[in-house]
Amino acid sequence: MTFFIILLVVVVVIFAVKNIRLNLISRPTFKMFKKVLPPLSQTEREAMEAGDVWWDGELFSGNPDWQKLHRFPKPELSDKENAFMDNQVETLLAMLDDYQIVQKDKDLPKDVWDYLKSEGFFALIIPEKFGGREFSAIANSTIVSKIATKSLTAAVTVMVPNSLGPGELLLHYGTTEQQNRWLPTLATGEDVPCFALTGPEAGSDAGSIPDSGVVCMGDHNGEEVLGLRLNWSKRYITLAPVATVLGLAFKMYDPDGLLGGEKELGITCALIPTDHPGVETGERHYPLNMAFMNGTTYGEDVFIPLDWIIGGQQGAGRGWRMLVECLSAGRGISLPALSTATGHLAAKMTSAYAMVRQQFGVSIGQFEGVQEALARIGGLTYALESCRLMTAGAIDLKLSPSVVTAIAKYHMTEMGRTVMNDAMDIHSGKGIQVGPNNYLAHGYMGIPVSITVEGANILTRNLMIFGQGATRCHPFVLKEMEAAAMEDDDAALEQFDGLLMDHIMFAACNASMALVHGLTRSCFAKAPVSGESAVYYKQLTRMSRGLAICTDVAMLMLGGELKRKEMISARLGDVLSHLYLASTVLKRFEDEGRQQADLPFVKYAIETSLYEIGQAFDGFFKNFSNPVVNFVLKRIVFPLGNHYHKPSDAIAQSICKHMTQPGVFRNRLTHLCYVDENAGTGVMESAFLAMHDMQTQFKDLKQWQRKGKVPATLDIEGAINYALENDLLKQTDADAMHHANKLRKQAIAVDNFQPGEL
């Protein structure tokens, strides 16, 4: 006992007496920290510093403020945005024949192009003073989602000018002259923009861009001016084949010192008319049978004046920061919108097909194997819409949360892929026969496009989410890195000392509370609500504690090596991601009034995220380099074992019941799905409603066949006629059943083509 008292006194003295602490604790730690500090390239540093820390910071804190989550404004459309949805968007959707667009014309019809331009679809983000719509991020997202349920080609065509491109860059960084020159013509569609970043040797690693701009004197409009001699070769550029103005990213050099500063200025962005001498619009690409315009652009020794740099001469070398900040908005709006559209379309049509399609005399939706996949579609669709709303809502708060949008991009595109695969499995043969009535085929083909663009998913998961999140969102690490970079060692040590003490207290608190929550199954953790969702707040708080302590240990043990241990860091990134995804579900549930019908979907989505968090932690513990540390961390986070599991069969069956019942809930779950009365979606929905209305009569008919009242050898139409003739059915019911069966047969039919037609 005396020994422990003496030990406690020694520890208190060491930490309480500043000079002792500095020499025994802070100075050695500071030296070690500078050694293990991961080296950052200029592009990595700019990416790290760009954007905002938002709810991701709370999740990294170990103790999220759930009341803060509830206080974020509910994302909603304004009256003018709702009017645009009800009028212009509905008109556009009625104009689209996606089979004709993709399989025959390989392009949007001229009247569609004209309508998009004249009605401001390319000007959703441009302010009204320049002739634009000036819509919110949530409106931008909702418009793209709705269009994507009818035509991915049209949706991508609309989304590109409203995400990463000249319009957004001009709004944030353009000079007044540049904004006045370009924004009005972009708003009217007189100018069509594209942005060229990716090249044959440079994709996600923008730092390796070989395209160059060298400062020199040259002729422009008959005068010799200071400008840039550009050389570039870009590919995969959406809208390049039809663009009239090219946004270009390149590395800028000033070898002769004409600007009087550095010789290598870094990545720079410029705006160039595509009819400018030397600009070449090259070959068109054909991305997985999608008809949106995508292609190449080249330029050799193209001279432009310096004031074509976005932001003017002051924008020289600032291009990478511009791109990183604008990319986060694109990741938070465009790609989540496409993925959510996949969910809405798949949920509405697959739930209908599961009831309409029959095997062994019953709807396939009654088979538990189908129910398992259908429940996954429903649960993930609820999660997709939740994440879409909250992430776009963050952008409407004038934030650029780079970590959150990276999470949304990666996980929502992957969830979209899962949902589409399940929909195809349930539709089976109907899903794979391409034709005018196949509403899944083009979406299925387009899924990999979303997976690869704006940072390929492998890169996003393994490098971006945790790589940026651990540093940006941690309350102390970035400040400690800044202290380590200070030139004055004494001042740096003084600052580092205070941060280190706070960091130690932070880690100790998270470790102890993680253990307490683990031992008590979070029974004593706080929740901002009561009821069935309260337990999820408690469990997410517990996992936030676990993430915080595991992150601290991983960074301490591995230092700069953690950046290269992608499998390890990605698992911690998965924990952060699923904490965020579950948060969005809870946020939506509260925003929409905690509706009882939503509970199975909330449970499914959050229990799926908790299960994935548990799996990520298991992988982290099994593969972390130090077995002793592994053992200790696992006993802190899961002292009683990992008890997270996938959602129960009962929850899955409850979801299926809700999805296969027409009404308010099903309409809310799939409200963005456009149902075209003249196409496959309209036929399927009509058949679903008609079969549901007559389901009692069809059940009776099946019972009569089993009991011998109606011959079992008769097909459905013959059985209906027999029952009518023998006074088992009324004429009105028989007519309605014939009509429903006709629609059913039409809905399950697939497209056929005459010999030679293809």
N, C-alpha and C positions, 0 to 999 in steps of 0.2 A: 504493500500500500504506500509506504514511504517513497519507494522508487517511482511510482506513478505520479505522486504529488510533485516530486522533484522534476520529473520529465515535463509535467504540465507547466511548471514555473519556467523552466528553460525555454520551452516553446513560446510561451507568452512573452518572455523577455526578448527573444530573437525577433519576433514579429512586431513587438510594441516599440522597441528602441530603434529609431530610424537608422542611425549609423551602423548598428550591428546588422540590421536587416539588409541595408544596402550592400554591405561587404559579404555577408554570408548567403543571402538569398537573391537579391535583385541583380547585382553585378554579374555573378556567374550565369544566372538565367538569361540575362540580357546578351551575354557573349554567345551562349548556346543558341538563343533565338535568332541572332544574326547569322549564325552558321547554317541552321536548318531552314532559314527563311527561303521559300521557293523563289527561284529567279523568275521575274516577270518580263516578258517582251513588252515593247511599247504598245502593241495592239492589245495584249492581255491587260496591261495596266489601264488603258483607255476603256476597255470593255468592263473592267472591274469598277471603274469610277463612274461609268455612265448609268443612267437610270436611277430609280428610287427604291428604297426599302419600304415595304408596306406590311401587309399581314404576314408575309414570310418572316419578318423580323420578330413578330410575336411568337411564331411557331418555333423559332430557334431559341427563344428566351427561356424555354422550359416551363413557363407559366403564362400561357396565352390569356389575354384579357378578353373574355368572351363577350362582355358587355360592349366592348369596342367594336367587335364584329357586328353585333346587332345594330349599332348606331350608324354603320355605313348606310348611305341612302339606298333605298330600293331602286334598282334600275328600271325605268319606265319610259315609254315613248311619249313625246309631246303630241298635242293635237295635230299639228301640221305633219308630224312624222307618221301618225296613224292614218291621216288622210292620204299620204303618199302610198302607204301600204295598201289601202283599200282601193285606190284608183290606179296610179301609175304601175305599181307592182303587179296588181291583178291583170291589168291590160297587157303588160309585157308577157306574163305567164301564158295567157291565152294565145299569144302570137307564136309561141315556141313549139316547134315539132322537133323534138330532140333526135328522133331516128333520122329524119331528113337532114338535120344539121350535121350529125356525126357520121352516119354511114354513107350519105350520098354527096352532100354539098361540101363537107369538110370545112364549113364556115357558117357564121350566122348570116341569115338573109339580109339584103340591103335595107329592107324596111325595119328590121330589128336594130341594125346599126344606127339608122337614122333616128329611131325612137329613143334609143339609149342616149344619144347625143342631145337631142332636142329637149328631153325631159329631165336632164341633169343627173342621170345615173353615174356619169363620170365625175360629178362635182359634188358628191355627198359631203365631203369634208371642206370644200372651199367656202369661205365666208360669203354671206349674201351681198356684201358691198362689191364683190368681184363677180357677182352673177351666179354664185353657187348655192347649194341647198343649206349648207352650214348645219348638218345634222349631227347628232350625238354619236358616240362610239356604239352605244347599244342599238341605235337605229341602223347604223351602218352594218353591224353584225346581223341584225334581224332581217334586213333586206337581202343580204347575201345568202343567209340560211334559207329563206323562203324560195329564192330563185334556184338554189342548188337542189331542192327537192324535185324540181322539174328538169333542170338542165345544168350540169356542171360546167359546160362550155360557156353558157351565158353568165353563170355566177363568177367564174374566174375572170371573164372579160370585164365584169363590173368591179370586182374586188381589187384588181391590180392598180388602177389609177387612184384608188382610195386608200391604198396601204403604202408600202414602200415605193416611192416614185417621186417624180419631179414636184407634184402638187404638195405632198407632205413636206418634202425638203424645203421647198420655197416658203411654205407657211412658217416653218420653224427658223430657217437660217437665211432665206433670201433677202437681198437688199430691196428697198422700196421700189427701185426702178425695175428689178427683176420681177417682183410680184405684180406690178402694174402692167408689165409687158406680157407675162405668160398666164397668170391666173384667169383673166377674163376669157381668153381663147380656150383654155383648158376646160373652163366651166361650160362653154357652149358646145364643146366637142369639135370646134374648128381645128384644134390641135389634139392629137392623141399621144399620150406619153408612154414611154417605157424606161426602165432603168437597167443599165448594164453593169453588173458586178462580176458574175461568174465567167471564168474563162477555161480553156482546155486544161490548164495546169493549176488553176486556183479556184477552189470551190469554197468550202467552209473556212479555209485558212486564207483570209483576205490579205494577210501580211505577205503572202507569196505572189501577189498580183505582179505579172511581168509588164503589164501595160504602163506606158510612161508618158509623161508630159514634161518637156524640157523648155525652160524659160529662154526666150530669144526674141529678137526683133523680127517682124514680118509684115506683110502687106495685108491690110484689111480695109475694104471699101475705098481702095485707092490711096490709103495713107499708111505710112510705116509706123507701127505701134508695137508696144511691148506685149508679148503674148506667150503662147505655149505651142510647141510643135508636138502633136499627139500621135502615138502609134498604139493601136489596140486590136485585139481579137477576142470577141466574147461569144458565148453560146448559152443556150437555154433561156433566152431573154423573152419573157412573155410580152406580147403585143409588138415586138420588134418588127415583124413583117408589115404592120400597118401604121407604125408610129410616125408622127411628124416631128417629134421632139425627143431627143435622146439624153437621158441622164447617164453620165459616164463616170465610173470610178477608176482612178489611175494613180500611180506614184509620181509625185512631182519632184523635179530636180532643177537646181539652179547652179550649174557647174561654173558659170562665169561670174557669179555673184551679182547679177543685174538687179536683184532685189535687196542686196546689201546684207543678207542674213545667212542662214544655213544653206548648205548646198543640197542636202536631202531634206525636203520639207515634209515628206510623208504622203499618206493617202489623201487624195483631193477629189472633190466631185464638181463636175461642170455640166452645164446645160447647152446642148448643141442642136440646132435644127437639122433634121435628117437630109434636107436638100442642100446643106452646106457643102462646098467643094471638098471632095475626098472622102466624105462619109458614104459608106456602102452598106446597104441592107442586104445581107447575104441569104443563104439558103434557109428554108423553113424546116423546123423539126416537126415530128408527129408523135407527141408524147402519149403512148399507150392508147392509141385510137381516139384520143380526145381532140376536138376540133378547135379549141381555142388557139389563137395565134401565138406561136412560139418559134423563135429562130435565132439567127446569128447576126452579128454586126461587126464590121471591120473598119479600120481607118489606117492609112499610111501617110505619115508626114502631113497631117491635117493641122493647119494653123488656125488658132482661135485667139481672140483678145483676152486679156486677164479678167476683164469684167464679166466674162461668161462663167467664171468660177462661181459656184453657188455661195453667196455671201460676199462676192467680190474678192479682192485681194486678201481681205482679212480671213476669208475662208480657206486659204491655202494651207494644206496640211491638216485640216480639221475634219476631213472626210470620214475617217473611221469612226470618230465619236458621233458624227451625224448619223451614220448608218446604224450603229449599235443602238442609239436612242430611238430611231425610227423603226428599226427592226422589231423592237419589243412591242411597239404598237401593232405592227403587222401580225406578229405572232399572237397577240392578244385578241385580235378581231377576226382576221380573214380565215386562217386555217381552223381555229375553233368553230367558226361559223359553218364551214364545210362539213366538219365532223359531226356537229350537232344536227345538221340537215340529214346526214346519213341515219342518225338515230331516229329522228322524227318520221322519215319515210319508211325505214325498216320496221319500226314499231307499229305504225298504222297499217301498213300493207301485210305484214307477216301475221299480225293478230287476226286480220280478216281472213287471210289464206288458211290459217290454222283451223278456222271454223268451217270455211267453205269446202276445203279439200277433204275428201273422205277416203278411208281405207278400212276394209273389213266391216263396212256398214256404219262406221262412226267417224266423226270429225277427228282429224289427226291431232287437233289440240287437246284431245282427251288422253293421248299417250304421254306418259311421264317423261319419256326421252325428248319429245317435242317441247313439253312444258319446261324442262330444264333450260333448253336453248332460248325459248321465248321469254322466260323470266330474266335471263341474262340480258336480252335485248331491252326489256322494259326497265330493269334496274340501271343499266348503263346509260340508257337514254335520259333517265331522270338525272343522273350524275352529269351527263354531258350538258344538258340545259342549265343545270345549277352552276357549273363551272363557266359556261359561256356568259351567263348573266353577271356573276361576280367579277370576272376578269375584265369584261368590257366596262363594267361599272367603275373599276379602278381607273381606267383610262379617262372616263368622264369626270373623275376627280382631279384631272390634269396631272396625273402621275404617269410615270413610265417604269413600271415595276419589272425589271428585266428578268429576275429569277422567276417570278410568278408567271410571266408570259411564256418563258421557256418550259415551265411545268405544263401549262395549258397546251402548248404546241405539241409536246411529246406525248403526253398521256391521252389527250383527246383524240389525236390522230390514231393512236394505238387502240383506244376504245372503239373508235369508228371502224377500224379494221375488224375487230372482234365482232361487233354488231353486224357488219355486212356479211362476214363469214357465216354467222349463225342464221341470218336471213336467207342466204343462199342454200344452206343445208336444209332448212325447212321447206323452201320452195322447190328444192331438188331440180327435176327436169325442167320445170317452168322457168327457173332462174337462169338456166344456161342457154336457152334458145333465144338468140338475139332477134328482135323485131320491134315493130311500132308499139306493141303492147307490153314489152318487157321494161318494167320501171326500175329494175335492179342492175341490169347489165352494165350500163355506162358508169354508174356509181362504183360498181365493183372494179371496173377497169381503172377508174381514176384514183382509187385509194392510195396506191403506191406513189402517186405524184405528191400528195400531201405529206407522205412519210419522208420524202427526200428533200423538199424545198425549204428555204429559210432555215437552213441548218439541218442536215440529215439527222434522223432520230437517234442513230447510234452516237453521233457526236453530242447531240443535245443531252442525252441521258448521261453519258460517261464523262463529259468534260464540263458542260455548262451549268447544269442545275446545282450540283453540289460544289463544283469548282468556284462558281461565283457566290453561291448561297452561303457557304461556310465562312467566306471572308467578308462579304458585304453585310450579311444579316446578323452575324455574331456581334454581340454588344461591345467586344473588346479587341478582337483580332486585327481589324483594319487599323484601329488607332495604335495598336502595338507595332504594326508594320510601319506606320507613318513615323512613330517615335524612333524606330530602328534606322530609318532612312535619314534622320536629321544629321547635319554635319557637326553640330556642337555635341560632343559625347556627354558632357556633364549635364547639359539641359535635356538631352535624350534620356539619360539614365534617370534623372529626376522625374520626368514624365512617365517613363516606363515603370518606375517603382510604384506609383499610384495606381496605374492600370493593372499591374500584376497582382497587387493586393486585392483589388476589386474582382479580378478574374479568378483568383483562388477562392474567394468567398462565393462567387457565382458557381464555380464547379462543385464546391463542397455542398452547397445548398441543393443543387440539382441531384447530386449523387445520393444524398441522404433522403430527399423527398422521393426520388425514384424508387429507392429501396422500401420506404414506408408505403408508397402507393402499391408496389408489387406485393408486399406482404398482406395488405388489406384489400387487394383487388380494387383499389381506388374508392373504397366505400366512403372515406372521409374527405375526398377531393370535392371542391366546390363546383356547382353547376348553376348557370344563370336562370335555369328553368326547372320546372317540375315535370312529372309525367314520364312517358316511355323514352323520350329522347335524352333525358338527363344523364343516363348512364354513359352515353356516347361522349358528352363533353368531358366527363371524368376520365374515361379511357384515353381520349386524345390528349388531355393534359398529362397523363402518365407517360404516354409515348413521346410527348414533347420533352419531358424531363430526360427520358432515355436517350433521345437524339442529342440533346445538349451535352450530356456527359460523355457519350461515345464520340462525338465530334471533337471535344477537347482532348480526349485521350489519343485519338487517331492523329490529330495535328501535332500533339506533343511527341508521340512516339515516332511518327514517320516524317514530320516536317515537310520539306520540299518533295520528298519521295512520294507523298500522298497523291500528288498531281499525276504521277505515272502509274499509281496503283488504281487504275480505272475501275476494276471490278469491285474493289473495296469501297471507293468513294461513291460509285454509282448506287450501291446498296443504301448508303446513308442518304443519297439523293432521293431514292425511292421512298424512304421513310418521310422525308420532308414533303415530297410530292403528294403522298396519300394523306398526310395531315392536312395539306391544303385542299385536296379534293373533298375530303370529308367535311371540312369547314364550309365549303361552298354549299354542300347539301344541307347542312344545318341552317345556314344563312337563308337559303331559299325556303326551307320549311317554315321558318319564323316569318319571313316576309310575306308568305302566302297564307298566313293565318293558321298554321299548324293543322291543316285539314286532315281529318282522320283517314280518308281514303289514300292519302300520300304515305302513310306510315310504313306499309310493306316495302315501298320503293326506297324510302329513307333508310330503313333497316338493311335492305339488301345492299344499297350503295355503301353505307358506312361499314357494315360488317365485312364487305369485300375489301375495303381499304384497310381495315384493322388486320385482316388476314394477310394482306400483302405486306403490311408493316412488319408483322411477326415473321414472315418468310424472309424479308430483307434483313432483319436483325439476326435471324438464324444463320443466314449466309455470311453476314459480317463476323459473327462470333466464330464460326467454323474456319474462316480463312484469314483472320487477322494474325499477324506474324508471331506474336508473343503468346504462348499458351497460358502463362500465368495471368496475364492481363485479360485474355479471353475468358478465363474461368471467373475472375473477379467481376468483370463487366456483365457477364451473363447472369451472375447471382444478384447483381444490383438491379438490372432491368427486369429479369424474370426469375425472381427468387423461388417461386412456386411452379415454375415451368411456363411455357408459352401455350396459353389456352385459347388463342384466337382461332376461329375456324370459319369456313365458308358459310354463307347463309343457309339456313335450314330448308328442307324440302317444303315445310309448311309455308314459309315465307314465299318461296318460289311459286307454289300453287296459288297462294293468295294474289300474287302479282298477275298470274295468268287469268285468274277469274276477273280481275278488274280490266285487263286489256281486251278481253273478248266480250265485254258488255258495252253496247253502244251507250253513249251518254256524256255527261259533263266531264267526268274524269278522263275518259279516253280522249276526248277532244282537247282537254288541257295538256295531256301528256304529248300529244302529236299535233299541236296547234299550228306548227309551221309547215306541215306537210300539205302541199298543194294537190288537191284532188281534181283532176281534169275529167269532166263528164264525157268527153269525146275520146278518151284514151284509157290505157290499162288501169290506171289508178281509179278512175271513175267506175269502170266496170266492176272491179274488185270490191270497192266500197258499197256499190249498189247491191251486189250479190250478198255481201256480208249482212247488210241491214235487212234485206228481204228474207234471208234464211233465218236470221235471228227472230224476226217477227213471227215466223211460222214454225219455230223450233218445237213447240208443244205438239203441233199437228204431225210433224215428221216423226217425233218420238212415238206418238200413238200409232202411226202407220207401221213403224218398225215392230212395235209390240203386237199388232194385229198379224203381222207376217210370222212372228215367232209362235203365236198361239194358233195359227192356221186359219184365222178369219180372212186373211188375204194370202193368196199363193206366194210362197217365198221365192218362186222362180221368176216372178215378174220384176222388171226393172222399175225404177221409181215412177216413171210416167204411167206405166201400165198399172202399178199398184194404186196410184192415186185414182185412176179411172175406175178400177175395180171397187175401191172403197166408196166412191161416189155412187156407182150403180147399185151397191148393196146398202145404201143409206147409212154408211159409217161416216161419211163426210158431207157437209153442206156444199152447195155449188160455189158459194163465195170463197170458202176455204180451199176447195179444189182448184179454183182459178188462181188464187194467190200462191198455192203450192206449185202449180205448173209454172207460174211466172218466176217464182224464186228458183226453181230447178233450172229453168232456161238460163237465168242469170248465172247460176252456179256453174253450169257447163261452159258458158261463155268465159267466165272468170278463170277457170282452170285450163282452158285451151291455150295452146302456144301458137306462135306465128309460123306460118308455112309459106313457102315460095315455089312458084312454078318452075319446072326445069328450064334452065337458062336465064332465069330472072336475076340471079345474083351475079 
